[in-house]
C-alpha cells in the first residue's frame, strides 16, 4: 500500500511538467504551457519501492484547454537505461531526492497497469492513503498475460500517444491527449479487447470522463 505524504516537493510536479511536456511528440501546445492538476489515480508497487501515479493535467495556455494523461513513477535512485524517460528530479520533504520518470517507460508501472486492466490490481485514490478510486474503469476480454512478459516495456511515443507492445501480440495504446465522452458513451473502442479510463476536471469545474488507454490484438 502506497502511503501519501502531505509535504513539500521542490520543484513541484507541475513545474517539472511545464518544462518536460513541450519536448514530447504528443504535446499539441505552442509555447510554454500553463498547467493545473485536474485528476488522476495511483497504483501500488507490490515491492513498495516505486511510487506510481497517473496524473491528468490541463493546459489552458492556448485558445482551448487541453488535458494530458501523464503516467509518472517516483524512485529513490536513477532507473538504469531510462535516461531518455527522465522527467526530472525533485526534493521530497519526507523521502528526500526523488527521480521522476515517464511511467510508460518504467517496467514497474507497465506491469501494474497490465494488472489493472486484467483486474488483478485496483486503482487507488490519488491523494488519500488506502482508498480505492471507484471512478477508474477497466475491462479485459483476453486470455491473460503472464507478468514476466510485461516487465520490460519498449514504449513507442508518437503524436498519437504511446504504444506498449507485448510479446503475445497485444498492444496497449495509451492516450496522452484526453477527450471527454458523454456519460453514457462506451469507453471500450471498437476492436479493442481491453481498456482503462477515468475522470478529470475541466478548467470551468465540470467533471468529465474519458478513455485513458485501449488494448488491441495485433495492432
Steps between C-alpha positions, in 0.01 A plus 500: 500500500639837397508760776410854392728756666347847520823698485700733279653400168757725333466566213132408485375234262326762288821704478684193373227425248489857370857453375467137392163493321602723205776249416250217443380405150139488625503853644262715295567842654705783358736652751515476879209307656288632785416190699252404770448166670168359381480141628661160497560191711776282639604137485691310766844352437486153662861548613423837658797668332360700208229764512252465212270786405279565199461877494257696286605858446328768296680766297301817442777701332338462157162598361344177634607307812670166435510212748804272508544160664846475656587164662787563742725288718700629795820326600762541771783436250544530122346228284773339290455550127212745537681831459280578199189471719617721788255782567721653769613478862342658804549525873224332701446632853487147645670269249784728383627498141257339257544420131178546300459300177250477218334188639425345161874429478522355852460120535334528842222726375453292185455180700249657739307665218453162332391362837243779530357435153479126566333558838790381716564845652278782623538869429571707810396856580755753386533691829355272771680200653327160475190611307383331181416738213158385381498745206775310317357248255662199336406200289676206343379222271832327432657179636735676743864597464769337716658768723852424374396616153417855609797587718723639223290731280633658184274805493458680170402869518332672206263792437214251553612398849711214635497135394599221737539179296509162674659176375161328468399734216283739698572872512383753755437845352529759777316825429708809579252767390160430654152562364185506713230248414128516579404333827323211326759451225693168498866539591609183319583596137390281212749218446663534843523209745564712808517855632556726796341837552413758760380848582650846524392859552480765229621855572136612545448241776305249289591137576531278193598143415709362218714218364857480631617200302379208288641153438504352150608162356751523218492881486 
